[in-house]
Amino acid sequence: MRNIVLINKKDNVVTCLRAFVQGETLSINNKEIKLNADIPVFHKLAIADIGKSGLCYKYGEVIGCATTDIKAGDHVHMHNIESTRGRGDKKAPTSERGDKCN
């Protein structure tokens, strides 16, 4: 059974298909990732470090900006990511603007 959804090689965030417990270790792309927190089913997990204001990729698309440093193994949710979609005051980052959010 697959425990995560990883679609694109540039993804730094995956979706968990089951609940995970802090301390569990996953092997993703031949890399061992130890979970730093409990992660509920269908929530997101960082599989790479993402610096504050860094872009978060899921399914090969930007899903938001990190509001704080996120480490591989962290739970990614509204406490540490801000969506760039559906807001009138913020535009989604483009490749021309680099890998940081404004």
N, C-alpha and C positions, 0 to 999 in steps of 0.2 A: 504494500500500500504506500502510495506517495504521501508524504507528510506535509509537503510544501508545494507551492506553485511558483516555479521559476521559468519565465518565458524567454527573456532576452539576455544576451551576454553582458549588456551594459547595466542590467538591473542591480541595484545595491539594496533593494528591499524585496522581500518575498511575502506571500500570503501563507499563513499557517492553516492547514486543513484539519488540525486537531489542536487541542489545548496542550501547551508545553509547560514544563515546570522548571523554575530556575535551577541551574546547575546541569541540566541535560546537555549533551553534546550531539551536534549534528554534523554530518559530513556533507558539505555542499561544494561542488566543483573541486573535489580533492583537497578541501580545506576544512579543518575541524573548527567548529564554532561552538563555544560554550555559552549557553543562554544566561544572561545577566539578570533576568526577571522572569516571572510567570507571564505567559502570553496566551490570552484566550483564543479559542477557535475562531478562525477567519480574521484575526488581527494580523498586523504586519511585524516582520522581524528584519532587522538590519543584518546584512551578510557582509558588509564592509563598513569601515569607519566613514562617517560623513561629518565634515566640519560644520560649525555654525554657519548658516547662510548657504550651505551647500545644497545642490539639487538632489532630490530623492527620485529614483527611477524605479518604476514597476511596470511590467509588460512593455519595456522599452520606451516608455513615455515619462515625462516629468509629471509627478503627482504632487509636488510641493517643495517647500524649502525647509531645511532644518532650522529650528529656532534656538537650538543649543547643539553642542557637540554630541553626536550619536556614535556609539561604539558598536562594532560587530557583536551581535548577540543581544542588543537592546531591543526592547519593545518599541515599535514605532507607531505612534498614535497622536491624537490631538494635543498631548502634553509636550511634544517635541518636534512637531511638524506643522507647517501652515500651508494650506492649499493655495495654489495660484489660480485655481479655476473658480468660476462663478462669482468673482469679485469685481466690482466696478473700479476699485481704486488700485488694483494691481494687475499687471499683465504677466502672462506666463513667460518665463525666460526662454530665450531663443539661443540657438547655437552661436549666433554672432555675438551675443553678450557674454559668452564664457560659461563657466560652471558655477557661478554664484548668483544668488538672488539679490535683488536690490532692496 
